[in-house]
Amino acid sequence: MVLVVLIEDSCHLFIKCDLSFWRLFYDWWKVIWKNHSDISNMFMFFFSVPFENNVKNIWLISVGAAIWSVSLTRCEKVYNEKQASVKDLLFFTKLRSLFWIKAVSSFDRISEVQFERGSAGKF
């Protein structure tokens, strides 16, 4: 029997491990899927998406919520042996994004239904 030990790093967690979440996240925002080679490339992409003004701010808040959600889900899996589906992870990302966005008073008119259904880029 061969024991294979994988060393987890940020590249594995955010880029190589279960890319279907990022595809769903990009689809939600109607952003064309791009496969990233490393973390630096991923963040450069996030900042280069051509949204303007408030939409760009909402996009970046949602990206932060996605990264935070992936990290929390990973900790739940490792430390509490809990599994979340990719769809659950996207739901929690949307919810967390909405809470964080609503915490900024300039975005207090965002409709929860509009946000959840994928009209995020139309504010």
Backbone hydrogen bonds in HBPLUS format (Angstrom, degrees):
<---DONOR---> <-ACCEPTOR-->    atom                        ^
c    i                          cat <-CA-CA->   ^        H-A-AA   ^      H-
h    n   atom  resd res      DA  || num        DHA   H-A  angle D-A-AA Bond
n    s   type  num  typ     dist DA aas  dist angle  dist       angle   num
A0013-LEU N   A0009-ASP O   2.98 MM   4  6.25 170.7  1.99 160.3 162.5     1
A0014-PHE N   A0010-SER O   2.92 MM   4  5.92 167.5  1.94 150.9 153.8     2
A0015-ILE N   A0011-CYS O   2.88 MM   4  5.31 142.4  2.02 137.0 145.4     3
A0016-LYS N   A0011-CYS O   3.21 MM   5  6.62 153.1  2.29 144.0 151.5     4
A0017-CYS N   A0012-HIS O   2.84 MM   5  5.58 144.9  1.96 164.6 161.8     5
A0023-ARG N   A0019-LEU O   3.17 MM   4  6.53 154.8  2.24 152.0 159.6     6
A0024-LEU N   A0020-SER O   3.03 MM   4  6.27 159.8  2.08 148.3 152.7     7
A0025-PHE N   A0021-PHE O   2.85 MM   4  6.12 157.1  1.90 151.6 159.1     8
A0026-TYR N   A0022-TRP O   2.86 MM   4  6.01 164.8  1.88 149.8 153.1     9
A0027-ASP N   A0023-ARG O   2.88 MM   4  6.07 156.1  1.94 145.6 153.0    10
A0028-TRP N   A0024-LEU O   2.87 MM   4  6.07 154.2  1.94 148.0 154.6    11
A0029-TRP N   A0025-PHE O   3.22 MM   4  6.55 149.2  2.32 143.3 150.8    12
A0030-LYS N   A0026-TYR O   2.81 MM   4  5.84 105.9  2.37 134.8 154.5    13
A0031-VAL N   A0026-TYR O   2.82 MM   5  4.89 171.3  1.82 144.0 145.3    14
A0030-LYS N   A0027-ASP O   2.97 MM   3  4.63 147.9  2.08  94.8 105.0    15
A0042-MET N   A0038-ASP O   3.00 MM   4  6.26 152.1  2.08 147.8 156.4    16
A0043-PHE N   A0039-ILE O   2.94 MM   4  6.25 162.3  1.97 159.1 161.6    17
A0044-MET N   A0040-SER O   2.98 MM   4  6.19 156.2  2.03 148.6 155.6    18
A0045-PHE N   A0041-ASN O   3.00 MM   4  6.19 151.8  2.08 142.9 150.4    19
A0046-PHE N   A0042-MET O   2.99 MM   4  6.36 158.4  2.03 148.4 154.1    20
A0047-PHE N   A0043-PHE O   3.10 MM   4  6.34 161.1  2.13 150.6 154.0    21
A0048-SER N   A0044-MET O   3.04 MM   4  6.12 125.8  2.34 136.4 150.6    22
A0048-SER N   A0045-PHE O   2.97 MM   3  5.01 135.9  2.17  99.5 112.8    23
A0051-PHE N   A0049-VAL O   2.82 MM   2  5.90 141.0  1.97 106.5  96.3    24
A0055-VAL N   A0052-GLU O   3.10 MM   3  5.66 125.2  2.41 153.2 144.7    25
A0056-LYS N   A0052-GLU O   3.41 MM   4  5.14 152.9  2.49 100.5 105.4    26
A0056-LYS N   A0053-ASN O   3.11 MM   3  5.43 120.9  2.48 103.7 117.4    27
A0057-ASN N   A0053-ASN O   3.17 MM   4  6.58 156.2  2.23 149.8 156.7    28
A0058-ILE N   A0054-ASN O   2.88 MM   4  6.15 158.3  1.92 153.1 159.0    29
A0059-TRP N   A0055-VAL O   2.83 MM   4  6.01 156.6  1.88 148.3 155.1    30
A0060-LEU N   A0056-LYS O   2.97 MM   4  6.21 163.7  1.99 151.7 155.0    31
A0061-ILE N   A0057-ASN O   2.98 MM   4  6.21 151.8  2.06 145.0 153.0    32
A0062-SER N   A0058-ILE O   2.94 MM   4  6.13 156.3  1.99 146.9 153.6    33
A0063-VAL N   A0059-TRP O   2.86 MM   4  6.19 147.6  1.97 148.0 157.9    34
A0064-GLY N   A0060-LEU O   3.02 MM   4  6.24 161.1  2.05 144.5 148.9    35
A0065-ALA N   A0061-ILE O   2.92 MM   4  6.22 153.9  1.98 146.8 154.5    36
A0066-ALA N   A0062-SER O   2.83 MM   4  6.06 146.1  1.95 142.6 152.2    37
A0067-ILE N   A0063-VAL O   2.93 MM   4  6.25 163.2  1.96 156.1 159.6    38
A0068-TRP N   A0064-GLY O   2.93 MM   4  6.10 162.5  1.96 148.7 154.0    39
A0069-SER N   A0065-ALA O   2.84 MM   4  5.94 154.3  1.91 141.9 149.3    40
A0070-VAL N   A0066-ALA O   2.91 MM   4  6.16 159.4  1.96 152.6 157.5    41
A0071-SER N   A0067-ILE O   3.03 MM   4  6.25 159.9  2.07 147.0 152.7    42
A0072-LEU N   A0068-TRP O   2.91 MM   4  6.17 162.6  1.94 152.7 157.2    43
A0073-THR N   A0069-SER O   2.91 MM   4  6.02 160.2  1.95 148.3 154.1    44
A0074-ARG N   A0070-VAL O   2.95 MM   4  6.10 154.6  2.01 146.2 153.1    45
A0075-CYS N   A0071-SER O   3.03 MM   4  6.32 157.2  2.08 148.1 153.9    46
A0076-GLU N   A0072-LEU O   2.90 MM   4  6.18 157.0  1.96 149.6 156.0    47
A0077-LYS N   A0073-THR O   3.00 MM   4  6.20 151.3  2.08 144.3 151.8    48
A0078-VAL N   A0074-ARG O   2.95 MM   4  6.19 165.0  1.97 154.0 157.6    49
A0079-TYR N   A0075-CYS O   2.83 MM   4  5.72 168.0  1.84 152.8 156.7    50
A0080-ASN N   A0076-GLU O   3.00 MM   4  5.04 141.6  2.15 119.4 130.5    51
A0082-LYS N   A0076-GLU O   3.14 MM   6  5.50 177.6  2.14 125.0 125.7    52
A0089-LEU N   A0085-SER O   2.94 MM   4  6.23 158.3  1.99 148.7 154.8    53
A0090-LEU N   A0086-VAL O   2.96 MM   4  6.25 152.5  2.04 145.6 152.5    54
A0091-PHE N   A0087-LYS O   2.93 MM   4  6.17 156.8  1.99 144.8 151.4    55
A0092-PHE N   A0088-ASP O   2.88 MM   4  6.17 166.0  1.90 158.5 160.9    56
A0093-THR N   A0089-LEU O   2.97 MM   4  6.11 146.1  2.09 139.8 149.7    57
A0094-LYS N   A0090-LEU O   2.88 MM   4  6.16 158.5  1.93 152.5 157.5    58
A0095-LEU N   A0091-PHE O   2.92 MM   4  6.18 164.0  1.95 153.4 158.0    59
A0096-ARG N   A0092-PHE O   2.85 MM   4  5.89 166.4  1.87 145.3 149.7    60
A0097-SER N   A0093-THR O   2.83 MM   4  5.90 157.3  1.88 145.8 152.9    61
A0098-LEU N   A0094-LYS O   2.90 MM   4  6.11 162.5  1.93 149.6 154.0    62
A0099-PHE N   A0095-LEU O   3.01 MM   4  6.31 162.6  2.04 153.0 157.3    63
A0100-TRP N   A0096-ARG O   2.96 MM   4  6.15 165.6  1.98 152.1 156.2    64
A0101-ILE N   A0097-SER O   2.80 MM   4  5.97 157.3  1.85 153.6 160.5    65
A0102-LYS N   A0098-LEU O   2.85 MM   4  5.96 163.4  1.87 151.1 155.9    66
A0103-ALA N   A0099-PHE O   3.05 MM   4  6.19 129.5  2.31 137.7 150.3    67
A0104-VAL N   A0101-ILE O   3.02 MM   3  5.50 155.0  2.09 111.1 118.7    68
A0107-PHE N   A0104-VAL O   2.94 MM   3  5.83 169.2  1.95 133.0 136.6    69
A0108-ASP N   A0105-SER O   3.29 MM   3  5.31 151.9  2.37 118.8 114.4    70
A0110-ILE N   A0107-PHE O   3.43 MM   3  6.03 158.2  2.48 123.4 122.4    71
A0115-PHE N   A0111-SER O   2.91 MM   4  6.05 160.2  1.95 150.2 156.1    72
A0116-GLU N   A0112-GLU O   2.92 MM   4  6.05 166.0  1.94 149.6 153.2    73
A0117-ARG N   A0113-VAL O   3.02 MM   4  6.07 156.5  2.08 150.7 156.5    74
A0119-SER N   A0114-GLN O   3.07 MM   5  5.39 155.3  2.13 171.8 164.9    75
A0118-GLY N   A0115-PHE O   3.37 MM   3  5.70 162.3  2.41 106.4 111.5    76
A0122-LYS N   A0119-SER O   3.01 MM   3  5.57 159.5  2.06 128.6 128.3    77
